[in-house]
């Protein structure tokens, strides 16, 4: 899997209209309390469904077959059939705010988005990041309904890493952590010890998730309805240089002000300027504090 081939496949899907990507999207920066937020204004999100709205990802008819156990039909959207040890496959996301915007899905359609990541998930993401360009791409995971997921089939998303997120300080040893109002836990991967393995990344993720769970367990909006095996709702953001894990209380303040993993890092995708104005009225950091777990 090479980035150039993936881009060609992605562009072809956009040209056919199967994938929605707005190549005229705007990036609008906003400073609040000395912290920079970036809104990505894109029409591609105007038709994106919520968790409660049936989604049909595939192109062939209203009753296209899904993978057994899955609520995402990826027929016609596949990019790479085997990732990592063959436990995952890569597909284009139908509703995109990046070029490319991809989904890394488990081959087992019964694996659920409310469960924490396994070593096989991390291995697949680590492999995909390396193949796409280890200095440029990010993988992120929205765990559970309150973590911002819109589908229940377990999947990680990948795209080029946006500039100037809250986590940009992690790209430099001398970087200064911004004063965010919610709990987040992170770790840089040391470059001096040689290549980092998926096993090591999994250990770090597990440790950070334990910290996130200690402050977030039972605080999520839908905690009473969560299955017994559900992990604490959280976001995971991973590059080949660092990882961030943060607990979540809710997916959205209202139907227009919700955030996925990248939104919690100050990169907020919206379909309209009205949505952006709604965020500004609510207060950006105050809203993220309510979506995450306040310090």
C-alpha positions as CSV (number, residue, x, y, z in Angstrom):
1,X,0.0,0.0,0.0
2,X,1.5,3.3,-1.1
3,X,0.2,6.8,-0.6
4,X,0.2,7.6,-4.3
5,X,-1.9,4.6,-5.2
6,X,-4.3,5.3,-2.3
7,X,-4.7,8.9,-3.5
8,X,-5.4,7.7,-7.0
9,X,-8.1,5.3,-5.8
10,X,-9.6,8.0,-3.5
11,X,-9.7,10.6,-6.3
12,X,-11.4,8.1,-8.6
13,X,-14.1,7.4,-6.0
14,X,-14.6,11.2,-5.6
15,X,-14.9,11.6,-9.3
16,X,-17.6,9.0,-9.5
17,X,-19.6,10.6,-6.7
18,X,-19.4,7.6,-4.4
19,X,-17.2,9.5,-1.9
20,X,-18.1,13.0,-0.9
21,X,-15.2,15.3,-0.6
22,X,-15.3,19.1,-0.9
23,X,-12.1,20.3,-2.6
24,X,-13.1,23.9,-2.0
25,X,-13.5,23.5,1.8
26,X,-12.3,26.4,3.9
27,X,-10.1,26.4,7.0
28,X,-11.0,29.1,9.4
29,X,-8.8,29.8,12.4
30,X,-10.1,31.2,15.7
31,X,-8.1,32.2,18.8
32,X,-9.7,31.8,22.2
33,X,-7.6,32.5,25.3
34,X,-4.4,32.3,23.3
35,X,-5.2,28.9,22.0
36,X,-5.8,28.3,18.3
37,X,-8.8,26.4,17.0
38,X,-9.2,25.4,13.3
39,X,-12.6,24.9,11.8
40,X,-12.8,22.9,8.6
41,X,-15.9,24.1,6.7
42,X,-16.9,21.4,4.2
43,X,-20.2,20.6,2.4
44,X,-19.2,16.9,2.4
45,X,-20.5,16.5,5.9
46,X,-23.9,17.9,5.2
47,X,-25.4,14.4,4.6
48,X,-23.4,12.5,7.1
49,X,-25.7,10.4,9.3
50,X,-25.7,10.2,13.1
51,X,-25.6,6.9,15.0
52,X,-29.4,6.8,15.0
53,X,-29.8,7.3,11.2
54,X,-29.3,4.2,9.0
55,X,-26.2,4.5,6.8
56,X,-25.6,2.9,3.5
57,X,-21.9,3.3,2.6
58,X,-21.9,1.1,-0.5
59,X,-22.8,2.1,-4.1
60,X,-25.1,-0.6,-5.4
61,X,-28.8,-0.2,-4.5
62,X,-30.6,0.5,-1.3
63,X,-30.3,-3.0,0.0
64,X,-26.6,-3.6,-0.6
65,X,-25.2,-6.4,1.5
66,X,-23.1,-5.6,4.5
67,X,-20.4,-7.7,6.1
68,X,-21.9,-10.0,8.6
69,X,-22.4,-8.2,11.9
70,X,-21.5,-4.8,10.4
71,X,-23.5,-1.6,10.1
72,X,-21.2,-0.3,7.4
73,X,-21.4,-1.4,3.8
74,X,-17.9,-0.9,2.2
75,X,-18.7,-2.6,-1.1
76,X,-17.0,-0.6,-3.8
77,X,-15.0,1.5,-1.3
78,X,-12.2,-0.9,-0.6
79,X,-8.6,0.3,-0.8
80,X,-6.6,-2.6,0.6
81,X,-7.9,-6.0,1.4
82,X,-5.3,-7.1,4.0
83,X,-3.7,-4.7,6.6
84,X,-1.3,-5.8,9.3
85,X,-1.7,-9.5,9.9
86,X,-4.8,-9.7,7.7
87,X,-7.2,-8.9,10.5
88,X,-8.3,-5.5,9.0
89,X,-9.0,-3.9,5.6
90,X,-8.8,-0.3,4.4
91,X,-11.8,1.5,2.8
92,X,-12.5,5.1,1.8
93,X,-14.8,7.0,4.1
94,X,-17.9,8.2,2.3
95,X,-18.0,11.6,4.1
96,X,-14.6,13.1,4.0
97,X,-12.9,16.3,5.3
98,X,-9.4,15.3,4.1
99,X,-7.7,13.9,1.0
100,X,-7.6,11.0,1.6
101,X,-10.0,10.2,4.5
102,X,-9.9,6.4,5.2
103,X,-11.4,3.8,7.5
104,X,-9.5,0.8,8.9
105,X,-12.1,-1.8,9.7
106,X,-11.9,-5.2,11.4
107,X,-12.6,-8.1,9.1
108,X,-14.8,-9.5,11.9
109,X,-17.9,-7.3,11.6
110,X,-19.0,-8.3,15.1
111,X,-16.2,-6.4,16.7
112,X,-17.8,-3.3,18.2
113,X,-16.7,0.3,18.5
114,X,-17.5,0.5,22.2
115,X,-14.6,-1.9,23.0
116,X,-11.0,-0.8,23.6
117,X,-8.4,-1.4,20.9
118,X,-6.6,-4.7,20.8
119,X,-3.0,-5.4,19.8
120,X,-4.3,-6.4,16.3
121,X,-6.0,-3.0,15.9
122,X,-2.9,-1.2,16.9
123,X,-0.7,-3.4,14.6
124,X,-3.0,-2.6,11.7
125,X,-3.0,1.1,12.4
126,X,0.8,1.2,12.9
127,X,1.3,-0.6,9.6
128,X,-1.0,1.7,7.7
129,X,0.6,4.8,9.1
130,X,4.0,3.5,8.0
131,X,2.8,2.6,4.5
132,X,1.0,6.0,4.0
133,X,3.9,8.1,5.2
134,X,4.9,8.0,8.8
135,X,5.6,11.7,9.1
136,X,2.3,13.0,7.7
137,X,-0.6,10.8,8.7
138,X,-2.7,10.3,11.9
139,X,-5.0,7.5,13.0
140,X,-7.8,8.2,15.4
141,X,-10.4,6.1,17.2
142,X,-13.8,7.3,18.6
143,X,-14.6,4.7,21.2
144,X,-18.3,4.4,22.0
145,X,-21.4,6.5,21.4
146,X,-20.2,9.2,23.9
147,X,-16.7,9.1,22.2
148,X,-18.2,10.5,19.0
149,X,-18.6,7.4,16.9
150,X,-21.4,7.2,14.3
151,X,-21.2,3.5,13.4
152,X,-20.8,0.4,15.6
153,X,-18.6,-1.7,13.5
154,X,-15.1,-1.3,15.0
155,X,-13.0,1.0,12.9
156,X,-10.1,3.5,13.1
157,X,-9.9,6.5,10.8
158,X,-6.8,7.7,9.0
159,X,-6.0,11.0,7.2
160,X,-3.2,13.5,6.8
161,X,-2.4,15.1,10.1
162,X,-4.0,18.6,10.3
163,X,-1.7,21.5,11.1
164,X,-1.8,23.3,14.4
165,X,-3.8,20.9,16.5
166,X,-3.5,21.0,20.3
167,X,-1.1,18.0,20.0
168,X,1.3,19.7,17.7
169,X,3.6,20.4,20.7
170,X,4.3,16.7,20.9
171,X,6.2,16.9,17.6
172,X,9.1,18.7,19.4
173,X,10.8,17.7,22.6
174,X,10.8,21.4,23.4
175,X,7.1,21.8,22.7
176,X,5.0,23.5,25.4
177,X,1.7,21.8,26.3
178,X,-1.4,24.1,25.8
179,X,-3.6,24.8,28.7
180,X,-6.7,22.7,27.8
181,X,-9.6,22.4,30.2
182,X,-10.1,18.7,29.9
183,X,-8.1,15.6,30.9
184,X,-5.8,14.1,28.3
185,X,-3.0,11.7,28.5
186,X,-0.1,11.4,26.1
187,X,3.3,9.9,25.4
188,X,6.0,10.6,22.9
189,X,7.7,7.7,21.3
190,X,11.5,8.0,21.9
191,X,13.4,8.2,18.6
192,X,16.7,7.3,20.2
193,X,15.8,3.7,21.0
194,X,15.2,2.5,17.5
195,X,11.9,1.5,15.8
196,X,8.8,1.3,18.1
197,X,6.9,-2.0,17.8
198,X,3.1,-2.4,17.8
199,X,3.4,-4.3,21.1
200,X,5.1,-1.3,22.7
201,X,2.4,1.0,21.3
202,X,-0.3,-1.3,22.6
203,X,1.2,-1.2,26.1
204,X,1.4,2.6,26.1
205,X,-2.2,2.8,24.8
206,X,-3.4,0.4,27.6
207,X,-1.6,2.5,30.2
208,X,-3.0,5.8,29.0
209,X,-6.5,4.2,28.8
210,X,-6.2,3.1,32.4
211,X,-5.4,6.7,33.4
212,X,-8.3,8.0,31.3
213,X,-10.7,5.4,32.8
214,X,-9.7,6.5,36.4
215,X,-11.0,10.0,35.7
216,X,-13.8,9.2,33.2
217,X,-15.4,5.9,34.3
218,X,-19.1,6.3,34.9
219,X,-19.2,9.9,33.9
220,X,-20.4,9.5,30.3
221,X,-23.9,10.6,29.3
222,X,-25.0,7.1,28.3
223,X,-23.1,5.1,30.9
224,X,-26.2,3.4,32.2
225,X,-27.0,2.0,28.8
226,X,-23.5,0.8,27.9
227,X,-22.9,-3.0,27.5
228,X,-21.0,-4.6,30.4
229,X,-17.9,-5.1,28.2
230,X,-17.8,-1.5,27.0
231,X,-14.6,0.5,27.6
232,X,-14.8,3.9,29.1
233,X,-15.7,6.2,26.2
234,X,-12.6,7.8,24.9
235,X,-10.6,9.1,21.9
236,X,-7.3,7.8,20.8
237,X,-5.1,9.8,18.4
238,X,-1.9,8.1,17.0
239,X,1.0,9.2,14.9
240,X,4.3,7.4,14.4
241,X,5.7,10.0,16.9
242,X,3.2,10.1,19.7
243,X,-0.2,8.9,21.1
244,X,-3.0,10.8,22.9
245,X,-5.9,9.2,24.9
246,X,-8.6,11.3,26.4
247,X,-11.9,10.3,28.2
248,X,-15.3,11.5,27.0
249,X,-18.5,12.4,28.7
250,X,-20.7,13.0,25.6
251,X,-20.5,13.1,21.9
252,X,-22.2,16.5,21.4
253,X,-23.5,19.6,23.2
254,X,-26.4,19.7,20.8
255,X,-27.2,18.4,17.3
256,X,-24.7,20.8,15.6
257,X,-21.9,21.0,18.2
258,X,-20.3,17.6,18.4
259,X,-16.7,16.5,18.2
260,X,-14.7,13.4,17.2
261,X,-11.2,12.7,18.3
262,X,-9.6,15.5,16.1
263,X,-12.3,17.9,17.3
264,X,-11.1,17.4,20.8
265,X,-7.7,18.5,19.6
266,X,-9.1,21.8,18.3
267,X,-9.7,20.7,14.6
268,X,-13.4,20.9,14.3
269,X,-15.2,19.9,11.0
270,X,-18.5,21.6,10.3
271,X,-20.9,21.5,7.4
272,X,-22.0,25.2,7.6
273,X,-20.9,28.5,9.0
274,X,-24.0,28.4,11.1
275,X,-22.6,25.4,12.9
276,X,-19.3,27.2,13.4
277,X,-21.2,30.3,14.8
278,X,-23.0,27.9,17.2
279,X,-19.7,26.7,18.5
280,X,-18.5,30.2,19.0
281,X,-21.6,31.2,20.9
282,X,-21.2,28.2,23.2
283,X,-17.5,28.9,23.8
284,X,-14.9,26.6,22.3
285,X,-12.9,25.4,25.3
286,X,-15.9,25.4,27.5
287,X,-17.7,23.1,25.0
288,X,-14.7,20.7,24.8
289,X,-14.6,20.6,28.6
290,X,-18.2,19.4,28.6
291,X,-17.5,16.9,25.8
292,X,-14.4,15.6,27.6
293,X,-13.8,15.3,31.3
294,X,-13.1,18.6,33.0
295,X,-9.8,19.0,34.9
